[in-house]
């Protein structure tokens, strides 16, 4: 057993080293060629991943069927599933190329709709709880706001490999973001809000933190209540926002009106959580091929029997 564990550990380390160097090479290549070529490579890579990743492909179809089974045929669901992987590959390419994005050229790549909602909330000086989803190039959205002069703090879970985590951290900090680890987020986030920062939180997944079940695409989904509690305790407004790719391969940030919790009791926290979940669903419905349907969003409800998969 001792030798077996040692060999397994060695293989894991070697695999992680190989992945790290492959990622470095991919980033270098994507920055060495024109963006349109890089995006084509990203789309091909996503298409190959769709064919190779059987489990993720099946989960994507299951989730799409759950959300759109009454609106789309099986063929349409399968086509949308392939598009999800292609768009993911293309967005990964744009993340790799983010060091090229500067204050001087960001407007050529990104524009915003509804930014006055954020400007007004930010001007109050109590900070802003920005809730968003793993939609489009969400990494680029934070960088865009930072380059536009907002003080932005984002909460991020560390990657499994410290070297890859350092690469992503470097990318984020180069774009002007303040990054705090999810493990130490509570105190850091309150401090950031007191400084008047925009605090970015991705709250569209079934995570281990405190959460409640609210409707999402018509089905009960366990959803983080952290933004609602944080906003109530700090008196900072919640501002829903998201980003998605447009047909011309530029990106659009959409900002919605602020949500303000009326109280901190369980009923008000549930009401606020439902309100920002509705906004996130609206964002996703606008560009469903750009959301991470390969995440098990309804995991808790499936385990409890509240959600049963439809045939795909």
C-alpha positions as CSV (number, residue, x, y, z in Angstrom):
1,X,0.0,0.0,0.0
2,X,2.8,2.4,0.9
3,X,4.6,1.9,-2.5
4,X,1.3,2.0,-4.3
5,X,0.4,5.4,-2.7
6,X,3.9,6.7,-3.6
7,X,3.6,5.7,-7.2
8,X,0.1,7.2,-7.5
9,X,1.4,10.4,-5.9
10,X,4.3,10.6,-8.4
11,X,2.0,10.0,-11.4
12,X,-0.3,12.7,-10.1
13,X,2.6,15.2,-9.8
14,X,3.9,14.3,-13.2
15,X,0.4,14.7,-14.7
16,X,0.0,18.1,-13.1
17,X,3.4,19.2,-14.4
18,X,2.5,18.1,-17.9
19,X,-0.9,20.0,-17.7
20,X,0.8,23.1,-16.4
21,X,3.3,23.2,-19.2
22,X,0.6,22.4,-21.7
23,X,-1.4,25.4,-20.4
24,X,1.6,27.7,-20.7
25,X,2.2,26.5,-24.2
26,X,-1.5,27.0,-25.1
27,X,-1.5,30.6,-23.7
28,X,1.7,31.4,-25.6
29,X,0.2,30.1,-28.9
30,X,-3.1,31.9,-28.4
31,X,-1.3,35.1,-27.9
32,X,1.0,34.5,-30.9
33,X,-1.7,34.3,-33.6
34,X,-4.5,36.7,-34.6
35,X,-7.5,36.6,-32.4
36,X,-9.8,35.3,-35.1
37,X,-7.5,32.3,-35.6
38,X,-7.2,31.8,-31.9
39,X,-11.0,31.8,-31.5
40,X,-11.3,29.2,-34.3
41,X,-8.9,27.0,-32.4
42,X,-10.8,27.5,-29.2
43,X,-14.1,26.4,-31.0
44,X,-12.4,23.3,-32.4
45,X,-11.0,22.4,-29.0
46,X,-14.4,22.7,-27.4
47,X,-16.0,20.6,-30.1
48,X,-13.4,17.8,-29.5
49,X,-14.0,18.1,-25.7
50,X,-17.7,17.6,-26.4
51,X,-17.0,14.3,-28.1
52,X,-14.4,13.2,-25.6
53,X,-16.0,14.2,-22.3
54,X,-18.8,11.7,-22.1
55,X,-19.9,12.4,-18.5
56,X,-19.9,16.2,-19.0
57,X,-21.7,15.8,-22.3
58,X,-24.4,13.8,-20.7
59,X,-24.8,16.2,-17.8
60,X,-25.0,19.1,-20.1
61,X,-27.8,17.4,-22.1
62,X,-29.6,16.5,-18.9
63,X,-29.5,20.0,-17.6
64,X,-30.6,21.5,-20.9
65,X,-33.4,19.0,-21.1
66,X,-34.5,19.9,-17.6
67,X,-34.5,23.6,-18.4
68,X,-35.7,23.6,-22.0
69,X,-37.4,20.2,-22.5
70,X,-40.8,21.7,-22.9
71,X,-39.5,24.3,-25.4
72,X,-36.9,22.5,-27.5
73,X,-36.7,19.2,-29.4
74,X,-34.0,16.6,-28.6
75,X,-32.2,17.6,-31.7
76,X,-32.2,21.2,-30.6
77,X,-31.0,20.2,-27.1
78,X,-28.1,18.3,-28.7
79,X,-27.1,21.2,-31.0
80,X,-27.2,23.6,-28.0
81,X,-25.1,21.2,-26.0
82,X,-22.4,21.2,-28.7
83,X,-22.5,25.0,-28.8
84,X,-22.0,25.1,-25.1
85,X,-18.6,23.3,-25.4
86,X,-17.6,25.4,-28.5
87,X,-18.4,28.7,-26.7
88,X,-16.5,27.5,-23.6
89,X,-13.4,26.8,-25.7
90,X,-13.7,30.3,-27.4
91,X,-14.1,32.0,-24.0
92,X,-11.0,30.1,-22.6
93,X,-9.1,31.6,-25.5
94,X,-10.2,35.1,-24.7
95,X,-9.1,34.5,-21.0
96,X,-5.7,33.4,-22.3
97,X,-5.5,36.6,-24.3
98,X,-6.6,39.0,-21.5
99,X,-3.0,40.3,-20.9
100,X,-3.5,42.1,-24.2
101,X,-6.6,44.0,-22.8
102,X,-5.7,47.5,-21.6
103,X,-7.6,50.7,-20.7
104,X,-6.7,52.0,-24.1
105,X,-8.3,49.1,-26.1
106,X,-10.9,47.6,-23.8
107,X,-13.7,49.6,-25.5
108,X,-12.9,47.8,-28.8
109,X,-13.6,44.5,-27.1
110,X,-16.3,45.2,-24.5
111,X,-19.2,47.5,-24.2
112,X,-21.8,47.9,-21.4
113,X,-25.6,48.3,-21.1
114,X,-27.1,49.6,-17.9
115,X,-23.8,50.9,-16.4
116,X,-25.5,53.9,-14.8
117,X,-27.2,51.4,-12.4
118,X,-23.7,50.4,-11.2
119,X,-22.4,54.0,-11.2
120,X,-25.3,55.2,-9.0
121,X,-24.9,52.3,-6.5
122,X,-21.1,52.7,-6.5
123,X,-21.5,56.4,-5.8
124,X,-23.3,55.7,-2.5
125,X,-19.9,54.8,-1.1
126,X,-21.1,51.7,0.8
127,X,-19.7,49.2,-1.7
128,X,-21.6,47.1,-4.2
129,X,-22.4,43.4,-4.0
130,X,-22.2,42.4,-7.7
131,X,-23.9,39.0,-8.3
132,X,-23.2,37.2,-11.5
133,X,-23.0,33.9,-13.2
134,X,-20.5,31.6,-15.0
135,X,-21.7,33.1,-18.2
136,X,-19.6,34.1,-21.2
137,X,-16.2,35.5,-20.4
138,X,-16.9,36.3,-16.7
139,X,-13.2,36.8,-16.0
140,X,-13.2,39.6,-18.6
141,X,-16.1,41.4,-16.9
142,X,-14.2,42.1,-13.7
143,X,-11.2,43.3,-15.7
144,X,-13.4,45.6,-17.7
145,X,-14.8,47.3,-14.6
146,X,-11.4,47.7,-13.1
147,X,-10.0,49.2,-16.3
148,X,-13.0,51.6,-16.2
149,X,-11.9,52.9,-12.8
150,X,-13.9,50.9,-10.4
151,X,-12.2,49.3,-7.4
152,X,-13.1,45.6,-7.8
153,X,-12.6,42.7,-5.4
154,X,-13.5,39.2,-6.6
155,X,-13.8,36.0,-4.6
156,X,-12.2,33.0,-6.2
157,X,-11.8,29.4,-5.2
158,X,-8.1,28.2,-5.6
159,X,-7.4,25.8,-8.4
160,X,-6.2,22.2,-7.6
161,X,-2.6,23.0,-8.8
162,X,-0.7,26.0,-7.2
163,X,1.1,26.8,-10.4
164,X,-2.1,27.0,-12.4
165,X,-3.6,29.0,-9.7
166,X,-0.7,31.4,-9.7
167,X,-1.1,31.9,-13.5
168,X,-4.8,32.8,-13.2
169,X,-4.1,35.0,-10.2
170,X,-1.4,36.9,-12.1
171,X,-3.9,37.3,-15.0
172,X,-6.5,38.8,-12.7
173,X,-4.2,41.1,-10.8
174,X,-2.6,42.4,-14.1
175,X,-6.1,43.5,-15.0
176,X,-6.4,45.5,-11.8
177,X,-8.5,43.1,-9.7
178,X,-8.2,42.5,-6.0
179,X,-8.5,38.8,-5.4
180,X,-9.5,37.0,-2.1
181,X,-9.6,33.3,-1.6
182,X,-13.0,31.8,-0.9
183,X,-11.6,30.2,2.2
184,X,-10.9,33.6,3.7
185,X,-13.6,35.6,2.0
186,X,-15.9,36.7,4.9
187,X,-13.6,39.2,6.6
188,X,-12.0,40.4,3.4
189,X,-15.3,41.0,1.6
190,X,-16.6,43.2,4.5
191,X,-13.4,45.2,4.4
192,X,-13.7,45.6,0.7
193,X,-17.2,46.9,1.0
194,X,-16.2,49.3,3.7
195,X,-13.7,50.7,1.3
196,X,-16.4,51.1,-1.3
197,X,-15.3,48.3,-3.6
198,X,-17.4,46.4,-6.1
199,X,-17.3,42.8,-4.7
200,X,-17.9,40.2,-7.4
201,X,-19.7,37.0,-6.5
202,X,-20.6,34.1,-8.8
203,X,-23.7,32.6,-7.3
204,X,-25.1,30.3,-10.0
205,X,-23.8,27.0,-8.7
206,X,-24.6,24.4,-6.1
207,X,-21.7,24.9,-3.7
208,X,-21.0,23.8,-0.1
209,X,-21.7,27.1,1.5
210,X,-24.9,28.3,3.2
211,X,-27.8,28.2,0.7
212,X,-31.5,27.7,0.3
213,X,-33.6,26.2,-2.4
214,X,-35.2,28.6,-4.8
215,X,-36.7,28.2,-8.3
216,X,-34.2,28.3,-11.2
217,X,-35.5,27.5,-14.7
218,X,-38.7,26.3,-13.1
219,X,-36.9,23.7,-10.8
220,X,-35.8,24.0,-7.2
221,X,-32.0,24.7,-7.0
222,X,-29.8,25.1,-4.0
223,X,-28.6,28.7,-4.2
224,X,-26.1,30.7,-2.1
225,X,-27.6,33.2,0.3
226,X,-24.3,34.9,1.0
227,X,-25.0,38.0,-1.2
228,X,-28.4,38.7,0.5
229,X,-26.9,38.3,4.0
230,X,-23.8,40.4,3.1
231,X,-25.9,43.2,1.6
232,X,-28.2,43.4,4.6
233,X,-25.4,43.5,7.1
234,X,-23.3,46.0,5.2
235,X,-26.1,48.1,3.8
236,X,-24.6,47.7,0.3
237,X,-26.9,47.3,-2.7
238,X,-26.9,44.1,-4.7
239,X,-26.3,44.8,-8.4
240,X,-26.9,41.8,-10.8
241,X,-24.6,41.8,-13.9
242,X,-23.3,39.4,-16.5
243,X,-21.4,39.3,-19.7
244,X,-21.9,37.5,-23.0
245,X,-20.3,37.3,-26.4
246,X,-22.0,39.0,-29.3
247,X,-22.1,37.7,-32.9
248,X,-19.2,40.0,-33.9
249,X,-17.0,38.4,-31.1
250,X,-17.1,41.5,-28.9
251,X,-18.6,41.2,-25.4
252,X,-21.5,42.9,-23.8
253,X,-21.8,43.6,-20.0
254,X,-25.4,44.0,-18.9
255,X,-26.2,45.6,-15.6
256,X,-29.6,45.4,-13.9
257,X,-31.2,47.7,-11.3
258,X,-30.0,47.3,-7.6
259,X,-31.7,44.9,-5.3
260,X,-31.9,46.0,-1.6
261,X,-32.8,43.5,1.1
262,X,-35.7,44.8,3.3
263,X,-34.6,42.8,6.3
264,X,-32.3,40.0,7.6
265,X,-35.0,37.5,8.6
266,X,-35.2,34.2,6.8
267,X,-38.2,35.3,4.7
268,X,-36.5,38.4,3.5
269,X,-33.2,36.6,2.8
270,X,-35.2,34.0,0.7
271,X,-37.0,36.8,-1.2
272,X,-33.8,38.6,-2.0
273,X,-32.0,35.4,-3.1
274,X,-35.0,34.6,-5.4
275,X,-34.8,38.1,-6.9
276,X,-31.2,37.9,-7.9
277,X,-31.6,34.3,-9.1
278,X,-34.4,35.5,-11.4
279,X,-32.0,38.1,-12.8
280,X,-29.3,35.4,-13.4
281,X,-31.8,33.2,-15.2
282,X,-32.7,36.1,-17.4
283,X,-29.1,36.6,-18.3
284,X,-28.6,32.9,-19.1
285,X,-31.7,32.7,-21.2
286,X,-30.3,35.6,-23.3
287,X,-27.3,33.5,-24.3
288,X,-27.9,29.9,-23.1
289,X,-25.0,28.5,-25.2
290,X,-22.5,30.5,-23.1
291,X,-23.5,29.2,-19.6
292,X,-21.7,26.2,-17.9
293,X,-24.4,23.6,-18.3
294,X,-21.8,20.9,-17.5
295,X,-22.0,21.9,-13.8
296,X,-24.5,19.8,-11.7
297,X,-26.7,22.9,-10.9
298,X,-29.6,20.8,-9.5
299,X,-27.4,18.3,-7.7
300,X,-29.0,18.8,-4.2
301,X,-32.5,18.6,-5.6
302,X,-31.7,15.5,-7.6
303,X,-30.4,13.8,-4.5
304,X,-33.5,14.8,-2.5
305,X,-35.8,13.6,-5.3
306,X,-37.3,17.0,-6.0
307,X,-35.8,16.9,-9.5
308,X,-35.9,13.8,-11.7
309,X,-34.0,13.8,-15.1
310,X,-36.0,13.7,-18.2
311,X,-34.8,11.3,-21.0
312,X,-32.3,13.0,-23.3
